[in-house]
Amino acid sequence: MKLRPARETRAAWLFVAPAAAGLLAFTVVPAVRGLFYSFTDFSVFRPGKFVGADNYRQLAADPVFWNALGVTLEYVVINIGVQTVLALGVAVLMHRLTRSMVVRGLILAPYLVANVIVALVWFWILDYQLGIGNQVLDWLGLSRMAFFGDQALAIPTIALVNVWRHLGYTALLIFAGLQTIPKAVYEAAAIDGATEAKMFRRVTLPLLRPVLALVLVVSVVGSFQTFDTVAVTTQGGPVNATRVIYYYIYELAFGRFKFGYASAVSVVLFAVLAAVSLLQLRLTRAGQSDLA
């Protein structure tokens, strides 16, 4: 009997080993090397030498970095704000009106399409000359719009394209959280004469807080890492209007081969994401539930 726990432990480690090896090889080791490279001037053209905090001092005075961070924040605010509100509405409608698997599949369908394909399709739809989007504007008697070519429209357009793709996934996460709320709570509220709007404010939102906190953290981290849509559509233009921080890192590393400086920017981005995530978890009290 005493040998059984030891055998179970060895079996558990055997199953965990492949995932642990992958995590070590493709996440932990690159992260440690990236941190080391951030203190060097490593480049493919010369062996790197230790430069201390020079990369970080250069970063603090780099206007392109601060512009990229500002553009990324603008994207995150638009993307998260619109996506969360719409996803919450869709999830509540599914929960209150229908729980059909077919409806869930249709809502999730855009998320199953590769991000590059989604970006290309919307790039063609919103093309200034040939896109059906601008043809519809013509039919309505409105002026054509350079959705990806206008500095004021480019980031909102990219954000809304990604909202369209991720809306179903976010809605299903919230829908799963709604299913954990006991029906008895809604029945009690209905007996007390609460309307649907009041039940949403007084029952659904408070009890959904831990799930919404998780959704916000995951969505914010993912939004800070947006790259595909920018790379396919605007390549950071026009005039740095869509050069998000991830695309800037890509340009530094694989365009200018400044791997040391790119690593420093990556480390700063990691620190920003860690701070934002911890702040979100603290403000939303993600570890507490009103169901207790």
N, C-alpha and C positions, 0 to 999 in steps of 0.2 A: 504493500500500500504506500510505503514511503517513496518508492521509486517512481510512482505514477506522476506526481507533480514535476519531477525532474525530466521525465520523458516528454511531458506536455510542454515544458519550457523549451526543451531542445527543438521540438516540432514547431513551436511558435517562432523561434528564432530562424528556423529553416525557411518558413514561409515569408518572414519579414525581410530576410537577407537580400533577395533581389531588389526590392524597393529601396532598402537602406543603401545598397551599393549604388543604385542609380542616383539617389539623393546626394550621396557623398561625391560621386564623380561629376555630376552635372549641375549641382547647386552649391554645395559647401566649398569644394575646391575652387571653382571659378570665382565665387564670392571672395574668398580669401586672397586669391591672386589679384582680383580686381582692386581690392583694398591696398595691396602692396604696390601695384602699378600706379595707383593714384599719387604715390610719393616719388615717382620716377618720371623721366622724360622718354619712356619706352616708345619706340617706333619700329616699323618693319625695316627701316633703312639704316638703323644703327642700334647697337646694344644700349639698353636703357641704363641710366645712372641715377643714383639717389639724389633727389633735389629737395627733399624735405617738404615743406608746406608751400613751395612756389606755385604749384598748380592751383591750390586753394586761394592764394593771394591773387593770382591772375583771374580766377573765376569771380572773385568778389568785385573786380573792376571790369568785368566783361559785359558790355551792354547787350550783346546778342544773347547771352545766357539769361539775363534779367528779362529781356523781351520774350524769350522762349518760355520762361516761367510764367510771365503774365498771360501770354497766349494760352498756355496750358490751363491756368486757373479759369480763364474765361470759358474755355471749352468745358471744363469740369462743372462749372456752375450751371451752364445751359443744359448740358447732357444730364446731370444728376437731377436738376430741378424738374425738367420736363419728363424724364423717364420715370422718376419715382411717383410723381402725381398721376401720370397716365396708367402706370402699372398698378398702382393702388386702386384706381377706379375700375380697371379691367378685372382685377382679382375679386373685388367686392361684388361686381356684377356676376361673375362666374359663381361665386359662393352663394349669392342670394337667388339667382335666377336659374342657373343650369350648371351641372357638374359633368357634362357630357365629355367623354374621352375624345370624341371627334373635334369638339370645340377646342379642347386643350391642345390637340395635335396641330390644328390650324393656327392657333396663336403662337405656338412654339416654332412653326415652320421657318420663319425668317432667320431664327438663331441657328438653324441647322445648315444654312448656306455659308460657305466660306466668306470671311470678311472682305477678301480681295475681290471676289465676284460681286458681292453687294456693292462695293465701292465703284467698280467698273460699270455696273448696270445703272446706278444712280448718276454717275458721271455722264453717261450717254443720255439718260432721260432729261437731265438738266443742262445739256449742252446749249450754248447760246444760239448757234445757228440751226442745228438739226434736231435738238432734243424735243421730245413731245411736250415736256413741261412748258417750254417757251412757246410752242405752237398753241397750247391751251390758252396761254396769256394773250396771244394774238387774237384767238377766237373771242375772247372776252373783252377785246378792245383795250388791253393793258400793254404797257411797254415791256419789251423783253428784258430779262434780268440776267446778268453774268453771275450766277450763283457761286461758282468756284473761282471767278476772276475778279470779283469786287472785294476790296479789303474789308469792307463792313459786313459783307454777306458770307464770306468764305468759311469762317469758323462756325457761325450758327448753322450753316448748311451741313458741314461735316458732322457737327454735333447731332443734328436731327436725323441724318442718315444712320448714325450709330444708335440713336434712340429707336428707330424703326427696326433695326436688327435685334437689339437686346430687350425690347419691351416685353416680348412673350416670356422670355426666360425669367426676367425680374417679376413679372406678374405671377408666374407659377410658384416662385419662391414665397411670395406673399400669400398666394392662395393656400399653399401648404401650411403656413402659419395660421391662417383663418380657420382651417379645419381643426386646429388644436383648441379653439375656443368652445367651451361647452354650449350646447343649444339651450340648456336651462337658463343661462345668463340672458340670452335674447328673449326667451319666453317670459322671464320675470320682468324684464324691461317693458315688453309689450303689455303685460298685465297692468303695469303701473302707468300705462298710457303714453309711453315714449314713442315718438315718431321715428321713421327710418333715419332721418338726418340726426336726430338726437342720439339714437343708438350708435350711429357711426362715430359721433364725437365723444360720447361718454362711455361706450363699451368697446367698440372695435379698436379704435386707435390706442387707448391705454393698454389693452390686453395684447395688442400686436407689437408693442414697443420693442421687445427683444429681437423679434424677427426683422423689424424695420431697421434696427441698429446693425444687424448682420448684413442686410441688403445694402445699406448705405456704405458700410466699410468696404465690402466687396466691390461695389460699383465705383466708389471713389478711387480705390487702388487701381482698378481696371481702366478708369478714365485717364488717370495720370500716365498710364502706359500706352495710350493710343498711338499707333504708328501706321498700320496698314492703309487706312483710308487716306491719310495725308500723303503717304508715299505713292499711292496709285493715282490720286487726283491732282494735287497742287504742288507736290514736292517742296513744301514750305512756303510757296509764294501765295499771292503776289506781295513782293517786298516784305518778306518775313512775317506776313500776316497770319500764316498757318504753321510756322516753324515751331511745333510743340517740342517739349524738352526731350522726348524720346527720339524724335527725328534729328534734333541737334546732336545728340549723342552719337547716333548712327553716322551723321556727316563727319563729325570729328574723328571717329574711329576708322571708318571705311572709305571716307572721301578724302580726308586730309592725313590719315594715318597717324593721328596724335592719340595713341592709345592711352598714354599716361594722363593726359588732360581729360579725355573722354571718361576714364575711370574715375577721376575726381568728380566730374559732374554726376556720374552714376551714384557715387557714394553720397553726395549731397541729396540727390533725389530719394535715395533709400531713407536718409534721415528725415526728410520732409514727410514721406509716406508713413514712417513709423510714428512721428509726432502727430500727424493728422488722424491716424487710426486710433491711437491712444486717447486723443482728445475726444473723438467721436464716441468711443466706448464709455468714456467717463461722463460726457454730457447726456448721453442717451440712457445711462444706467442699464447697459445691456445685460448685466448679470442678474438683474432683478426682474421679477414678474409679478403683476398685480393679481395673478390667479392664486398665488399662495395664500 
